[in-house]
Amino acid sequence: MNRRKFVKNLSYASALGYLNTLPISAMFSQEVFRLTILHTNDVHSRLDPFPMDGSRNAGQGGAAKRAALIDTIRAEGNQVLLLDSGDIFQGTPYFNMFGGEIEMKVMSDMGYDAATIGNHDFDAGIEGLKKQMPHANFPFVISNYVLEDTPLHDSILPYKTWQYGNIKIGIYGLGIELRGLVPESLYGNTVYQDPIQAAKKHEKILSEELGCHYVICLSHLGYQYRGNKISDVILANQTQHTDLILGGHTHTFMDEPRVEKNLNDHPVIINQTGWAGILLGRIDLFFEKGKVRKAQKGGNLLIR
């Protein structure tokens, strides 16, 4: 679908129509726990809406409108998990002037629960990223960067879990290879590890050792490439316990979440929200108590 046509036609109602596998009666049953996952990626310091200059993005995005939409969804009364897939920094004078402080504070005020690291989050150097961590009241999660010999050694988690009654959710993060993409002086002694192997290791920890009922990957690998470069689609096909991949890096505007099959022939949902905070991703999960039955409805909501 043409991107302009897609964004023009997006609406809140249509965005919630995808991937539903539970009957309507079950969705409203008191025996079903509902978790709403909201997500962004590649916001790139876009705190203000695009100017009303007649361009295709005119008036779209903006942190205040995103926060208002998040508050509206939270007011529905479901548990909400708010996540970001990296490249929080770089793209407007806010970053140039404040080095990422404003972005971290705004995300904290919105109540983000976790984020991963994108390549542009190193644009002020690894020391610059470390400097902004105290302004984030949410954890950063990444599983395939070894950070032991860097200033971030005590600031990043390999994974994170949340417990909602008898339902446990697990999240891990994956970053793109920095060599050749980011000057070595900016990422320092960060060691990149193969994301597929890191994913297999951490999804197994979350699913088998920690008993998570649903496993999410915050990915900054990119949606899909020509050839065999590791991407979200390849990741979905080569893992076993990952249920949802929330992607970034390629600025992909998706008209609906994509469903791939994993090594066990089970469905894996992939979604990405373009860039610049124009869209807010939404995935609704329904867990039937005792059976951990789950269904997904999802789509991307235009912020305007």
Secondary structure, 3 states (H helix, E strand, C coil): CCHHHHHHHCCHHHHCCECCCCCHHHHCCCCEEEEEEEEECCCCCCCCCCCCCCCCCCCCCCHHHHHHHHHHHHCCCCEEEEEECCCCCCCCHHHHHHCCHHHHHHHHHHCCCEECCCHHHHCCHHHHHHHHHHHCCCCEECCCEECCCCCCCCCEECEEEEEECCEEEEEEEEECCCCCCCCHHHHCCCEECCHHHHHHHHHHHHHHHCCCCEEEEEEECCCCCCCCCCCHHHHHHCCCCCCEEECCCCCCECCCCEEEECCCCCEEEEECECCCCCEEEEEEEEEECCCCECCEEEEEEECC
